[in-house]
Amino acid sequence: MIKKTILYFSLVATMLSCAKKSSKETILTLSSPGGNNVVTFDLSNNSPMYAVKHGAKQIVSLSQMGFVFKDQDSLKNNFEIVGTKESTYDNTWTQVWGEKSEIRNHYNQLTVNLQEKENQKRKLNIEFRAFDDGVAFRYVFPEQGIKDSIFIMDELTEYNLTEDGNAWWIPAYRENRYEYLFTKSPVSTLDTVHTPLTIENKDYSISIHEANLIDFASTTLVNTKGSVLKTDLVPWSDGVKVKTKDSFTTPWKTIQIGEKPTDLITSYLILNLNEPNKIEDTSWIKPFTYMGIWWGMHIGKYSFWEGPIQGATTKHAKEYIDATSDLGIDHLLIEGWNKGWTPAWYENHMHMFSFTKEADNFNLVEVTDYAKEHNVRIIGYHETGSNLINYKKQIDDAFALYNKVGIHDVKIGHVGSKLNMKEWHHGQFGVNYFRYVLKKAADYHLTVLYHEPIKDTGERRTYPNMMSREAARGQEYNAWSDGNPPNYTATLPFTRLLSGPMDFTAGVLDVEVKQGYPGRRIHSTAAKQLALTVVVFSPIQMFADLPENYKGQPAFQFLKEVPTNWEDTKVLNGEIGEYITTARKDLKSGDWFLGSLTNEKARDFDVSLDFLEEGATYEAQIYADAKGTDVDHNPTAITISKQKVTAKDHLNLHLGASGGAAIRFKKL
């Protein structure tokens, strides 16, 4: 639904030649609507370059642009400007679901049409958009009679940063895809890293990423010298970066800019650079909360495969359905229901799962019928093992089966260092595969939850059945490894979560994991787990703990009530890797919810409630670390209190080490 649309076009030059424009004019500038950011395009030396300013601060100095094709054929110099066009766009659109209901898309655009002066005289268009919260640009190589295939061997785009700020990064080209802890170090020390890459400087912060990634390779960034970062497209197994014909359009290269790191969290530039929703009827796409026969598998109580402690049995499924219904949760995820799960499947290259045949001791129809009787919806699961040849052969039958038994949501896993044991998850092959499955799921009215995926680049705007994804170290690492340190969840909102929703699987109240592996636990308090359901946005929230750890627990009331779809989001405080406090307004009521968490340091916050509706009174229902509680001392203890508040009030919150607080502000 479009609330407001204003579109202005101002023709600055004709698309071909223009007698009024001097042929010597090779420097063009574009300002954002509010003047916050300015992009400069410079063709003074016949090679395209760009620069970015934020206010009076130069953020990116002149940086190279262009491509290298096969046989060292470069598209980077000997250009002239043959046309330009400027326009302004201002539109407010409504998300099907999201962290903010209505989003304003307001930018100024400059399109520069280039052509080589001699030889092949190829054309290249560069489109720039300047927003008040950042800038973006992309290349459009138009159809121009090239009959041979186009092989991009390198993209030359640079980010010549003027300051050597602190970057929070994870490495690229590793077997665990995006599942690494973040390292903080100066830009000048980086090797090759994934995006989004968050960089904090003294007076501003930026995030370098990309938007609307379609039929192209994902971007990683490599440090070339000093504080200069260069695009390093993820290659095919044969070394080619991108394979195409006739023409190509790159993703938008994005630089989100904020005065402070918290400003980046409420920037919607990535979404605004994606195409509008293409699914006409979205009535079947609904946010939800869920539980799963999942945590028990990760902590070793159950197994993923058939055997004595098999998790996915009809008996266990019915027990979990009963518990899910009793607790008032919407959905239940069942992993391991299908044939193919064995203790050795992870090491077995090109493992053959069946996506229509049931595992021993499991009856899909019996389970789904039982779930319907108890008003619980089952989430299906497909673990591909990264054998996509096998999966794509079965995908229509598999999705049709889910339609038949009333399953409307599917989690799809891609465990394996490479797809088909050959291609990177985030290369062009993977990009096209993940988009193919998303569109296929839409055809069957299935919502999608990806694990071991490519990164999010905002495609949820175009296909809102793309509900959430992993693409980082989630809760499961606490079950069988040394776990995620206390600063990890205070880092995610400023890094990984800038790209989109994450299926983190929080909400574990037994943070000591008493039924799990010896020496393994979650490095947080239980109150911090509640806070994560507000801080880590996802339209689908998994409450990961065993059902018995929720029954009779007063703190479960917060999980039962916390929404997954929001009208507005505000970040009240935060420092990367240190702490964060986030407030979100429920879309369906006048209530607000707040989550606050810290790293290994205990903290006291004086939180202003000026985000509440002026003149209204609220009951603040506060779930906080009990007195003396922290990650090492009685971490499961939660104190629950209530008090009446208004927008004029402040709340004093004490967070223990790796602790948190979660609050529902119920409008009276």
C-alpha positions as CSV (number, residue, x, y, z in Angstrom):
1,M,0.0,0.0,0.0
2,I,1.5,3.3,-1.1
3,K,0.8,6.2,1.3
4,K,2.5,9.0,-0.7
5,T,4.4,9.2,-3.9
6,I,6.1,12.3,-5.3
7,L,8.2,11.9,-8.4
8,Y,10.2,14.7,-10.0
9,F,12.3,14.4,-13.1
10,S,14.7,17.0,-14.2
11,L,16.5,16.5,-17.5
12,V,20.0,17.8,-17.0
13,A,21.4,16.6,-20.3
14,T,20.1,14.6,-23.2
15,M,20.9,10.9,-23.2
16,L,23.2,11.3,-26.2
17,S,24.9,14.6,-27.0
18,C,24.0,18.0,-25.8
19,A,25.2,21.3,-27.3
20,K,24.5,23.2,-24.1
21,K,26.7,21.1,-21.9
22,S,30.4,21.7,-22.3
23,S,32.4,18.6,-23.3
24,K,35.0,19.7,-20.8
25,E,32.6,19.2,-17.9
26,T,33.9,15.9,-16.4
27,I,33.1,16.4,-12.7
28,L,29.5,16.0,-11.5
29,T,28.0,16.1,-8.0
30,L,24.9,14.7,-6.4
31,S,23.5,15.7,-3.0
32,S,21.0,13.9,-0.8
33,P,17.6,15.5,-0.3
34,G,18.6,17.0,3.1
35,G,22.2,17.7,2.0
36,N,23.7,15.2,4.5
37,N,25.7,13.3,1.8
38,V,27.3,14.3,-1.5
39,V,28.6,12.0,-4.2
40,T,31.1,13.3,-6.7
41,F,31.7,11.6,-10.1
42,D,35.0,12.4,-11.7
43,L,36.1,11.5,-15.3
44,S,38.9,14.0,-15.4
45,N,41.5,11.4,-16.5
46,N,39.0,9.5,-18.7
47,S,38.6,6.8,-16.1
48,P,35.4,6.8,-13.9
49,M,36.0,7.6,-10.2
50,Y,33.7,8.6,-7.4
51,A,34.0,10.2,-3.9
52,V,31.7,10.6,-1.0
53,K,31.3,13.4,1.6
54,H,29.2,13.4,4.7
55,G,28.6,17.0,5.7
56,A,32.0,18.7,5.7
57,K,33.7,15.3,6.2
58,Q,35.3,13.5,3.2
59,I,34.5,9.8,3.8
60,V,35.6,8.3,0.5
61,S,38.2,10.1,-1.6
62,L,38.4,9.5,-5.3
63,S,38.1,5.8,-5.9
64,Q,38.4,3.6,-9.0
65,M,35.5,2.0,-10.8
66,G,35.2,-0.4,-13.7
67,F,35.7,-4.1,-14.7
68,V,38.1,-6.5,-16.2
69,F,36.7,-9.0,-18.7
70,K,38.3,-12.2,-20.0
71,D,41.7,-12.0,-21.7
72,Q,42.6,-8.8,-19.7
73,D,40.0,-6.8,-21.6
74,S,39.4,-3.9,-19.2
75,L,36.4,-1.6,-19.1
76,K,37.9,1.2,-17.0
77,N,39.3,4.0,-19.1
78,N,39.2,6.0,-22.3
79,F,35.6,7.0,-21.5
80,E,33.6,10.1,-22.3
81,I,30.3,11.3,-20.9
82,V,27.6,11.0,-23.6
83,G,24.6,11.9,-21.4
84,T,23.4,12.4,-17.8
85,K,20.0,12.5,-16.1
86,E,19.0,13.6,-12.6
87,S,15.8,12.8,-10.8
88,T,14.3,13.0,-7.3
89,Y,12.1,10.4,-5.7
90,D,10.0,10.5,-2.6
91,N,7.7,7.6,-1.6
92,T,6.4,6.1,1.6
93,W,5.7,2.4,1.3
94,T,4.3,-0.2,3.8
95,Q,6.1,-3.4,4.6
96,V,4.2,-6.7,4.6
97,W,6.0,-7.3,7.9
98,G,9.1,-5.7,9.4
99,E,10.8,-3.8,12.1
100,K,9.1,-0.6,10.9
101,S,5.8,-0.6,9.2
102,E,6.0,2.5,7.0
103,I,9.3,3.3,5.3
104,R,10.2,6.5,3.5
105,N,12.2,6.1,0.3
106,H,13.6,9.6,-0.5
107,Y,16.7,10.1,-2.7
108,N,18.2,12.1,-5.5
109,Q,19.5,10.1,-8.5
110,L,22.2,10.8,-11.1
111,T,22.7,8.6,-14.1
112,V,25.9,9.0,-16.0
113,N,26.1,7.5,-19.5
114,L,29.6,6.6,-20.6
115,Q,31.0,5.4,-23.9
116,E,34.6,4.4,-24.8
117,K,36.1,7.0,-27.2
118,E,37.5,4.5,-29.6
119,N,38.1,0.8,-30.4
120,Q,34.9,-1.1,-29.3
121,K,33.1,2.1,-28.1
122,R,31.3,0.1,-25.5
123,K,28.7,1.8,-23.3
124,L,28.5,1.7,-19.5
125,N,25.9,3.5,-17.4
126,I,26.5,4.3,-13.7
127,E,23.6,5.1,-11.5
128,F,24.1,7.0,-8.2
129,R,21.5,7.5,-5.5
130,A,22.1,9.9,-2.6
131,F,20.0,9.3,0.6
132,D,20.3,11.2,3.8
133,D,21.4,8.0,5.5
134,G,23.9,6.9,2.9
135,V,24.7,6.6,-0.8
136,A,24.6,3.8,-3.4
137,F,25.6,3.2,-7.0
138,R,25.4,0.4,-9.5
139,Y,26.7,-0.3,-13.0
140,V,24.4,-1.0,-16.0
141,F,26.1,-2.6,-19.0
142,P,23.3,-2.2,-21.6
143,E,22.6,-4.5,-24.4
144,Q,24.7,-3.3,-27.3
145,G,25.0,-6.1,-29.9
146,I,27.6,-8.2,-28.1
147,K,27.0,-11.8,-29.3
148,D,29.7,-13.6,-27.3
149,S,29.3,-14.5,-23.6
150,I,30.5,-11.9,-21.1
151,F,32.9,-13.2,-18.5
152,I,33.7,-10.7,-15.7
153,M,37.1,-11.6,-14.2
154,D,37.3,-8.7,-11.7
155,E,35.4,-5.7,-10.5
156,L,37.6,-2.7,-9.8
157,T,35.3,-0.8,-7.5
158,E,37.4,0.7,-4.6
159,Y,36.5,2.4,-1.3
160,N,39.4,4.7,-0.7
161,L,38.5,5.5,2.9
162,T,40.0,8.7,4.3
163,E,40.3,7.4,7.8
164,D,41.7,4.1,9.2
165,G,38.7,3.4,11.4
166,N,38.0,0.4,13.5
167,A,36.2,-2.4,11.5
168,W,34.2,-5.3,12.8
169,W,34.6,-8.2,10.4
170,I,34.4,-11.9,9.6
171,P,36.7,-13.6,7.1
172,A,35.6,-14.5,3.6
173,Y,36.4,-17.8,1.8
174,R,36.1,-20.1,4.8
175,E,34.2,-23.4,5.0
176,N,31.7,-22.2,7.6
177,R,30.5,-19.4,5.4
178,Y,29.4,-16.6,7.8
179,E,29.6,-18.5,11.1
180,Y,32.5,-16.7,12.7
181,L,33.0,-14.4,15.7
182,F,33.7,-10.8,14.8
183,T,37.1,-9.3,15.0
184,K,37.7,-5.6,15.7
185,S,40.8,-4.1,14.1
186,P,41.8,-1.1,11.9
187,V,40.8,-1.2,8.3
188,S,44.5,-1.2,7.3
189,T,44.9,-4.6,8.9
190,L,42.1,-6.4,7.0
191,D,42.6,-9.3,4.6
192,T,39.5,-10.3,2.7
193,V,36.2,-9.9,4.6
194,H,32.5,-10.3,4.1
195,T,29.9,-7.5,4.0
196,P,28.2,-5.8,5.7
197,L,31.4,-4.4,7.0
198,T,30.9,-1.9,9.8
199,I,33.5,0.8,10.4
200,E,33.5,3.3,13.3
201,N,35.4,6.5,13.0
202,K,35.7,9.4,15.5
203,D,32.9,11.5,14.0
204,Y,30.8,9.0,12.0
205,S,30.2,5.3,11.3
206,I,29.6,3.5,8.0
207,S,28.5,0.1,6.8
208,I,29.6,-1.1,3.3
209,H,27.3,-3.7,1.8
210,E,25.2,-4.3,-1.3
211,A,21.5,-4.4,-2.2
212,N,19.3,-6.2,-4.6
213,L,21.8,-9.0,-5.4
214,I,20.4,-10.8,-8.5
215,D,22.3,-13.0,-11.0
216,F,25.7,-11.7,-9.9
217,A,28.5,-12.6,-7.5
218,S,28.4,-11.5,-3.9
219,T,30.9,-8.8,-2.9
220,T,33.7,-9.4,-0.5
221,L,36.2,-6.6,0.4
222,V,40.0,-7.0,0.2
223,N,42.5,-4.5,1.7
224,T,45.0,-3.3,-1.0
225,K,46.9,-0.7,0.9
226,G,46.4,1.6,3.8
227,S,42.7,2.2,4.3
228,V,41.8,1.3,0.7
229,L,39.3,-1.5,0.2
230,K,38.6,-3.2,-3.2
231,T,35.7,-5.2,-4.3
232,D,36.6,-8.9,-4.6
233,L,33.7,-10.8,-6.3
234,V,33.2,-14.4,-5.2
235,P,34.2,-16.6,-8.1
236,W,32.9,-19.7,-9.7
237,S,35.0,-22.8,-9.3
238,D,36.7,-22.1,-12.6
239,G,37.8,-18.6,-11.4
240,V,35.4,-16.6,-13.5
241,K,33.5,-14.1,-11.3
242,V,30.4,-13.5,-13.3
243,K,29.0,-15.2,-16.4
244,T,26.4,-13.4,-18.5
245,K,25.2,-12.6,-22.0
246,D,24.2,-9.4,-23.8
247,S,24.1,-7.2,-20.7
248,F,24.3,-7.0,-16.9
249,T,23.2,-4.9,-14.0
250,T,25.2,-5.1,-10.8
251,P,23.7,-5.0,-7.3
252,W,23.7,-1.6,-5.7
253,K,27.0,-0.9,-3.9
254,T,25.9,0.7,-0.6
255,I,27.5,2.9,2.0
256,Q,25.2,3.6,4.9
257,I,26.4,6.6,7.0
258,G,25.5,7.6,10.5
259,E,26.8,10.1,13.1
260,K,27.0,7.1,15.5
261,P,26.8,3.3,15.1
262,T,23.2,3.2,16.4
263,D,22.1,5.3,13.5
264,L,23.0,2.5,11.1
265,I,20.5,0.1,12.7
266,T,17.5,2.3,11.8
267,S,18.7,3.0,8.2
268,Y,16.4,1.3,5.6
269,L,18.6,2.1,2.6
270,I,19.1,-1.6,1.8
271,L,15.4,-2.2,1.6
272,N,14.7,0.9,-0.4
273,L,17.1,-0.2,-3.1
274,N,15.2,-3.4,-3.7
275,E,12.2,-3.8,-6.0
276,P,8.7,-3.5,-4.5
277,N,6.7,-6.6,-3.5
278,K,6.0,-8.9,-6.4
279,I,3.6,-11.2,-4.5
280,E,0.1,-9.8,-5.1
281,D,-1.7,-11.8,-2.4
282,T,0.3,-11.8,0.8
283,S,-2.4,-13.1,3.1
284,W,-0.6,-16.4,3.6
285,I,2.6,-14.7,4.7
286,K,2.4,-14.2,8.5
287,P,5.0,-13.6,11.2
288,F,5.0,-16.1,14.0
289,T,6.8,-17.6,17.0
290,Y,7.8,-21.2,17.2
291,M,9.4,-24.0,19.2
292,G,11.2,-27.0,17.8
293,I,12.5,-30.6,18.3
294,W,15.8,-28.9,17.8
295,W,17.6,-27.7,21.0
296,G,17.3,-31.2,22.4
297,M,19.2,-32.5,19.4
298,H,21.9,-29.9,19.7
299,I,22.5,-30.5,23.4
300,G,22.6,-34.3,22.8
301,K,19.3,-35.2,24.5
302,Y,18.1,-36.5,21.1
303,S,19.8,-37.4,17.9
304,F,19.0,-36.0,14.4
305,W,19.0,-39.5,12.9
306,E,17.2,-42.8,13.4
307,G,18.2,-44.7,16.5
308,P,17.7,-45.2,20.2
309,I,17.4,-41.4,21.0
310,Q,15.9,-40.3,17.7
311,G,14.3,-36.8,18.1
312,A,11.9,-36.8,15.2
313,T,9.5,-39.6,16.1
314,T,5.7,-39.5,16.0
315,K,5.7,-39.9,19.8
316,H,8.0,-36.9,20.4
317,A,6.2,-34.8,17.8
318,K,2.9,-35.3,19.6
319,E,4.5,-34.5,22.9
320,Y,5.9,-31.3,21.5
321,I,2.6,-30.4,19.8
322,D,0.9,-30.7,23.2
323,A,3.5,-28.5,24.9
324,T,3.4,-26.0,22.1
325,S,-0.3,-25.7,22.3
326,D,-0.3,-25.5,26.1
327,L,2.3,-22.7,26.0
328,G,0.3,-20.7,23.4
329,I,3.0,-20.8,20.7
330,D,2.1,-20.7,17.0
331,H,4.4,-23.2,15.3
332,L,6.6,-26.2,15.8
333,L,9.7,-27.1,13.8
334,I,10.4,-30.7,13.2
335,E,13.9,-31.5,11.9
336,G,15.0,-35.0,10.9
337,W,11.5,-36.3,9.9
338,N,12.7,-37.5,6.5
339,K,14.9,-40.3,5.2
340,G,18.6,-39.7,4.8
341,W,19.7,-38.6,8.3
342,T,22.7,-40.7,9.5
343,P,25.6,-40.1,11.9
344,A,27.9,-39.8,8.9
345,W,25.8,-37.6,6.6
346,Y,27.8,-34.5,7.3
347,E,31.0,-36.0,6.0
348,N,29.3,-37.9,3.1
349,H,29.8,-35.7,0.1
350,M,26.7,-35.3,-2.2
351,H,24.6,-37.0,0.5
352,M,21.2,-38.2,-0.8
353,F,18.3,-37.1,1.3
354,S,14.7,-37.9,0.5
355,F,12.3,-35.0,0.9
356,T,9.1,-37.1,0.5
357,K,9.9,-40.3,2.4
358,E,9.6,-40.5,6.2
359,A,12.2,-41.6,8.7
360,D,11.5,-44.7,10.7
361,N,9.2,-44.1,13.6
362,F,7.7,-41.0,12.0
363,N,4.3,-40.5,10.3
364,L,4.0,-37.1,8.6
365,V,0.2,-37.2,8.0
366,E,-0.5,-38.5,11.6
367,V,1.7,-35.7,13.0
368,T,0.3,-32.9,10.8
369,D,-3.3,-34.0,11.5
370,Y,-2.6,-34.0,15.2
371,A,-1.1,-30.6,15.0
372,K,-4.3,-29.2,13.2
373,E,-6.4,-30.6,16.0
374,H,-4.4,-28.6,18.5
375,N,-4.1,-25.4,16.5
376,V,-0.4,-25.8,15.9
377,R,1.2,-25.3,12.5
378,I,4.2,-27.5,11.6
379,I,7.3,-26.0,10.0
380,G,8.8,-28.4,7.5
381,Y,12.5,-29.0,7.2
382,H,14.7,-29.7,4.2
383,E,18.4,-30.3,4.9
384,T,20.0,-30.4,1.4
385,G,23.5,-31.2,2.7
386,S,24.5,-28.7,-0.1
387,N,23.6,-31.4,-2.7
388,L,21.5,-29.2,-4.8
389,I,21.3,-31.5,-7.8
390,N,19.5,-34.0,-5.5
391,Y,17.3,-31.2,-4.0
392,K,16.2,-29.5,-7.2
393,K,15.2,-32.9,-8.6
394,Q,12.8,-33.3,-5.7
395,I,11.8,-29.8,-4.9
396,D,8.4,-29.7,-6.7
397,D,7.3,-33.0,-5.1
398,A,8.6,-31.9,-1.7
399,F,6.8,-28.6,-1.8
400,A,3.6,-30.2,-3.1
401,L,3.8,-32.7,-0.2
402,Y,3.9,-29.8,2.3
403,N,0.9,-28.2,0.6
404,K,-1.0,-31.5,0.8
405,V,-0.4,-32.0,4.6
406,G,-1.0,-28.3,5.4
407,I,2.6,-27.1,6.0
408,H,3.0,-23.5,5.0
409,D,6.6,-22.8,6.2
410,V,9.8,-24.5,5.4
411,K,13.3,-24.2,6.8
412,I,16.0,-25.1,4.3
413,G,19.6,-26.0,5.4
414,H,22.7,-26.0,3.3
415,V,25.4,-27.6,5.5
416,G,28.6,-28.1,3.6
417,S,31.5,-25.9,2.8
418,K,30.5,-25.6,-0.8
419,L,27.3,-26.1,-2.9
420,N,27.4,-29.3,-4.8
421,M,30.9,-29.7,-3.1
422,K,32.1,-27.2,-5.7
423,E,30.7,-23.7,-5.7
424,W,30.8,-21.1,-2.9
425,H,27.4,-20.4,-1.3
426,H,27.8,-16.7,-2.1
427,G,29.1,-16.9,-5.7
428,Q,26.8,-16.3,-8.7
429,F,25.8,-19.9,-8.7
430,G,24.6,-19.7,-5.1
431,V,22.9,-16.3,-5.6
432,N,20.9,-17.8,-8.5
433,Y,20.0,-21.0,-6.6
434,F,18.7,-19.2,-3.5
435,R,16.6,-16.8,-5.5
436,Y,15.3,-19.8,-7.6
437,V,14.2,-21.6,-4.4
438,L,12.6,-18.5,-3.0
439,K,10.5,-17.9,-6.1
440,K,9.6,-21.6,-6.3
441,A,8.4,-21.5,-2.6
442,A,6.3,-18.5,-3.4
443,D,4.6,-20.5,-6.2
444,Y,3.6,-23.1,-3.5
445,H,2.7,-20.4,-1.0
446,L,5.5,-21.4,1.3
447,T,7.5,-19.0,3.5
448,V,11.2,-19.7,3.7
449,L,13.8,-19.8,6.5
450,Y,17.3,-20.3,5.2
451,H,20.2,-21.7,7.1
452,E,23.7,-21.8,5.8
453,P,22.5,-19.2,3.2
454,I,23.9,-16.3,1.3
455,K,23.8,-12.9,3.0
456,D,20.6,-10.8,3.0
457,T,20.6,-7.9,0.6
458,G,17.0,-6.8,1.1
459,E,15.2,-9.3,-1.2
460,R,12.5,-9.7,1.6
461,R,11.0,-6.5,0.2
462,T,10.4,-8.1,-3.2
463,Y,9.6,-11.6,-2.0
464,P,8.2,-11.2,1.6
465,N,8.0,-14.9,1.9
466,M,11.7,-14.7,2.6
467,M,11.1,-14.5,6.4
468,S,14.5,-15.0,8.0
469,R,17.9,-16.6,7.7
470,E,20.9,-17.7,9.8
471,A,24.1,-16.3,8.1
472,A,25.9,-16.0,11.4
473,R,26.8,-17.9,14.5
474,G,23.5,-18.6,16.2
475,Q,22.5,-20.0,19.6
476,E,23.5,-23.6,18.6
477,Y,27.2,-22.8,19.0
478,N,26.5,-22.6,22.8
479,A,25.3,-26.2,22.8
480,W,28.4,-28.0,21.5
481,S,31.3,-25.6,21.3
482,D,33.0,-23.1,23.6
483,G,30.1,-20.9,22.6
484,N,29.5,-17.3,21.8
485,P,31.2,-14.9,24.2
486,P,29.2,-12.2,26.0
487,N,30.1,-9.4,23.5
488,Y,28.9,-11.4,20.5
489,T,25.2,-10.5,20.8
490,A,26.2,-6.9,21.5
491,T,28.0,-6.9,18.2
492,L,25.4,-8.5,15.9
493,P,23.0,-5.5,15.8
494,F,25.8,-3.3,14.4
495,T,27.1,-5.9,11.9
496,R,25.2,-8.9,10.6
497,L,21.8,-7.6,11.5
498,L,22.3,-4.5,9.3
499,S,21.6,-6.8,6.3
500,G,18.3,-8.2,7.6
501,P,16.5,-10.5,10.0
502,M,18.3,-13.3,11.7
503,D,17.1,-16.6,13.0
504,F,19.2,-16.5,16.2
505,T,17.0,-18.9,18.2
506,A,17.1,-17.1,21.6
507,G,14.8,-17.5,24.6
508,V,16.6,-20.2,26.4
509,L,15.8,-19.9,30.1
510,D,18.0,-22.8,31.2
511,V,21.2,-20.9,30.2
512,E,23.3,-23.4,32.2
513,V,21.9,-26.2,29.9
514,K,21.6,-28.7,32.7
515,Q,20.6,-31.5,30.3
516,G,23.4,-30.8,27.8
517,Y,27.0,-31.7,27.2
518,P,29.3,-31.3,30.3
519,G,31.1,-28.0,30.3
520,R,28.8,-26.4,27.6
521,R,26.4,-23.6,28.4
522,I,25.1,-20.2,27.2
523,H,27.3,-17.3,28.2
524,S,24.4,-15.0,29.2
525,T,21.8,-14.6,31.9
526,A,18.2,-15.7,31.3
527,A,17.0,-12.1,31.3
528,K,19.4,-11.4,28.4
529,Q,17.8,-14.2,26.5
530,L,14.5,-12.4,26.9
531,A,16.1,-9.1,25.7
532,L,17.4,-10.8,22.6
533,T,13.9,-11.4,21.3
534,V,13.5,-7.6,21.0
535,V,17.1,-6.7,20.1
536,V,17.5,-9.3,17.3
537,F,14.8,-8.7,14.8
538,S,13.1,-11.5,13.0
539,P,9.5,-11.9,11.9
540,I,9.8,-15.5,13.1
541,Q,11.2,-16.0,16.6
542,M,12.2,-19.4,17.9
543,F,12.0,-20.0,21.6
544,A,14.7,-22.6,21.6
545,D,14.6,-24.2,25.1
546,L,13.1,-27.5,26.0
547,P,9.4,-27.3,26.7
548,E,9.8,-28.4,30.3
549,N,12.0,-25.4,31.0
550,Y,9.2,-23.1,30.1
551,K,6.3,-24.7,32.0
552,G,5.6,-23.0,35.3
553,Q,8.2,-20.2,34.6
554,P,6.7,-16.7,35.2
555,A,9.4,-15.2,32.8
556,F,7.9,-17.2,30.0
557,Q,5.0,-14.7,30.0
558,F,7.3,-12.2,28.2
559,L,8.1,-14.7,25.4
560,K,4.4,-15.5,25.1
561,E,3.6,-11.8,24.6
562,V,6.5,-10.4,22.6
563,P,5.4,-9.6,19.0
564,T,7.4,-10.4,15.9
565,N,5.9,-7.6,13.7
566,W,6.5,-4.0,14.6
567,E,5.2,-0.5,13.8
568,D,8.4,1.3,14.8
569,T,11.9,0.7,16.1
570,K,14.1,3.0,18.1
571,V,17.7,2.4,19.4
572,L,18.0,4.1,22.7
573,N,21.7,3.5,23.3
574,G,24.5,1.3,22.2
575,E,28.2,0.8,21.5
576,I,29.5,-1.9,19.2
577,G,30.3,-5.0,21.1
578,E,29.5,-3.3,24.4
579,Y,25.8,-2.9,25.0
580,I,22.5,-1.9,23.3
581,T,19.0,-1.0,24.2
582,T,16.3,-1.2,21.6
583,A,12.6,-0.3,21.8
584,R,9.9,-1.5,19.4
585,K,6.3,-0.6,19.1
586,D,3.8,-3.4,18.5
587,L,2.0,-3.2,15.2
588,K,-1.3,-4.4,16.6
589,S,-1.6,-2.4,19.8
590,G,-0.3,0.6,21.6
591,D,2.3,-1.4,23.5
592,W,6.0,-1.0,23.4
593,F,8.7,-3.6,24.1
594,L,12.2,-3.0,25.2
595,G,15.3,-5.2,25.2
596,S,18.6,-4.1,26.8
597,L,21.8,-6.3,27.0
598,T,25.4,-5.9,27.8
599,N,28.7,-7.7,27.2
600,E,30.9,-9.1,30.0
601,K,30.6,-5.8,31.9
602,A,27.8,-5.1,34.4
603,R,26.1,-1.8,33.5
604,D,23.5,0.7,34.9
605,F,21.3,2.6,32.5
606,D,19.1,5.6,33.0
607,V,16.6,5.0,30.2
608,S,14.4,7.9,29.1
609,L,10.9,6.8,28.1
610,D,10.3,9.7,25.8
611,F,9.6,7.2,23.0
612,L,6.2,6.4,24.6
613,E,3.1,8.2,23.5
614,E,2.8,11.6,25.1
615,G,-0.1,11.9,27.6
616,A,-0.6,8.1,27.8
617,T,0.0,5.9,30.9
618,Y,1.6,2.5,30.6
619,E,2.2,-0.4,33.0
620,A,5.9,-1.3,32.7
621,Q,6.3,-5.0,33.2
622,I,10.0,-5.5,33.9
623,Y,12.0,-8.7,33.6
624,A,15.5,-8.1,34.8
625,D,18.5,-9.8,36.2
626,A,17.9,-10.6,39.9
627,K,20.0,-8.9,42.5
628,G,23.5,-10.4,42.4
629,T,22.8,-12.3,39.2
630,D,25.3,-12.3,36.3
631,V,26.6,-14.8,33.8
632,D,28.6,-16.7,36.6
633,H,26.3,-16.2,39.6
634,N,22.8,-17.6,39.6
635,P,22.3,-16.7,35.9
636,T,18.7,-18.1,35.6
637,A,17.3,-15.7,38.2
638,I,14.9,-13.1,36.9
639,T,13.2,-10.5,39.0
640,I,9.7,-9.4,37.7
641,S,8.2,-6.1,38.7
642,K,5.6,-3.6,37.6
643,Q,5.2,0.1,37.8
644,K,3.1,2.8,36.0
645,V,5.1,5.1,33.7
646,T,4.6,7.9,31.2
647,A,6.8,9.4,28.4
648,K,8.1,11.9,31.0
649,D,9.7,9.2,33.2
650,H,13.0,7.5,33.3
651,L,13.8,3.9,34.3
652,N,16.9,2.8,36.1
653,L,18.1,-0.6,34.8
654,H,20.9,-2.7,36.3
655,L,22.3,-5.4,34.0
656,G,24.6,-8.0,35.4
657,A,27.7,-9.1,33.5
658,S,26.4,-10.6,30.2
659,G,23.0,-9.7,31.5
660,G,19.9,-8.0,30.3
661,A,16.4,-6.6,30.8
662,A,13.2,-7.0,28.9
663,I,10.2,-4.8,29.4
664,R,6.6,-4.7,28.1
665,F,5.1,-1.2,28.3
666,K,1.4,-2.1,28.3
667,K,-0.7,0.9,27.4
668,L,-3.5,1.5,29.9
